[in-house]
Amino acid sequence: MKVITGSARGRNLVSVEGLETRPTSQRTKESIFNSIQFDIEGRRVLDLFAGTGQMGIEALSRGAESAVFVDTRRDCAAAIRKNLEHTKFLDVATVETTDFRNYIKKAPPESFGLIFLDPPYETGMLKQAVSQIMRRDLLYYGGLIVCEGDRDDELPEPIGAYTKGREYVYGRTKITLFMKIQGEEHEDSGVSGQL
């Protein structure tokens, strides 16, 4: 695994052994970041189910302001810290070893501009996380949720100011984007075309 571009371009990231850790493939990661390239700079990022932290680190490398990395596994948290140290992002990052539900409950509303969700497939956690994030309103206006799941995963319907954007399928993997938009923009049916 490598950082694709930005200030930490080309740096190798350590991985974590174990069946539950399924890092996003380089091809999928590159496609995700190509589709959100104008929605990163200056944003506060949440990398939930962070694993090795590669998504949040890629966002930091591309100009995100700060990032919070959340994973239940201590070995993942250790790998994330090592990767942050190697990429020189320790000072703009926080690593939390906790369950995603606990983190969502305690996070203040409108805390983030970009949220990455990549839980283990076929666990139902992706649907739970999206639903709880929208109910707790963790995005600020203009923010994105990037969901990576199985192509057959069903996700909740958007609520409030949230809208569902584009979906991309890469083999077994489906990427779904949700966005929080304001007033008149929310009425615009062309929003998904902007993602």
Secondary structure as GFF3:
##gff-version 3
##sequence-region A 1 195
A	DSSP	alpha_helix	26	35	.	.	.	ID=ss1
A	DSSP	beta_strand	44	48	.	.	.	ID=ss2
A	DSSP	alpha_helix	54	61	.	.	.	ID=ss3
A	DSSP	beta_strand	66	71	.	.	.	ID=ss4
A	DSSP	alpha_helix	74	87	.	.	.	ID=ss5
A	DSSP	three_ten_helix	90	92	.	.	.	ID=ss6
A	DSSP	beta_strand	93	97	.	.	.	ID=ss7
A	DSSP	alpha_helix	100	106	.	.	.	ID=ss8
A	DSSP	beta_strand	112	117	.	.	.	ID=ss9
A	DSSP	alpha_helix	125	136	.	.	.	ID=ss10
A	DSSP	beta_strand	139	150	.	.	.	ID=ss11
A	DSSP	beta_strand	162	170	.	.	.	ID=ss12
A	DSSP	beta_strand	173	180	.	.	.	ID=ss13
A	DSSP	alpha_helix	183	187	.	.	.	ID=ss14
A	DSSP	alpha_helix	191	194	.	.	.	ID=ss15
###
